[in-house]
Amino acid sequence: MIPFENSWPYDIVMGDIYVQQCPFCQASNVLLPLKPRELVRIREGKKKLLVFPCCNGSMTVIDNDSDYLLSSKPVRK
């Protein structure tokens, strides 16, 4: 079972990946430095260090599905 506190929702809009709110500084509508083709590689087993441009907070993405990014550490409080 995947722990819910390690997941964070995302959206793809016109080829860009956004989160509605940053898990670290709570900035809204953050454009992530991640492309949809990278999501496929993450699903295949490659890890990705994701640095949020709003506050430089980081998380290691170890998996994803069509709605959530899965981090190696808790991102929810």
N, C-alpha and C positions, 0 to 999 in steps of 0.2 A: 504494500500500500504506500503510495506516495504521500508524504506529509503536506498538508494544505499550506502550512506556513512557509514552505520552500517554493511556492508557485506565485507567479505574477502575471496578470492578464495583459494581452497585447492585441493590437489591431493592425491590419494591413490596409493602407489607403493609397491607391494609385502607385503601388510598388514601393512605398515607404512603410516602415514599421514604427508605430507609435505606441506609447503607454499613456493611459489617461492621467496617471499620477506617478511621480517618481517615488519609489519606496524609501528613499533616503531623505530628500528635502521637501517632498510633497508638491513640487512644481507640477503644473498641469500641462497636458498635451505635449509630452516630450518626444521629439523625433530621435529614434535610436540609430546609432551608427552600425546598422545591421541590415542586410539585404535578404529578401525571401529565399534566394538560392543558398544562403548560409544556413537557413533553418533546415533545409534538406540535409546538409552535411552534419548538422548537430543531431538530427534524428538518426543518422547513420552511425553515430557514436563519437563524433569529434566534439571536444569541449571548446567553449568560446568564452574568453574574458570580455565581459560587456561593461564598458565604462560609460556612465550616464553623463551627457554633456552639460547638464544643468549644475551639477555639484561635484562631479568627478567621483561619485560613489560607484563602487564596482561590485559585480557579482559574476560568478562563473556559471554559465548556462550549460547544463549537462544533458538536457533533453527538452523537447517541446511537443506540443500538439497544435491543433488549429486555433486554440484559444489562450494557452498558457505557456510561459517559459518556466522551466524547472531549474532552480538554483541549487548549488551544492550546500548552501547554508540558509537558515531562515531569513526571509525578507519581510515577513509580516510580524506585527507585534502582538 
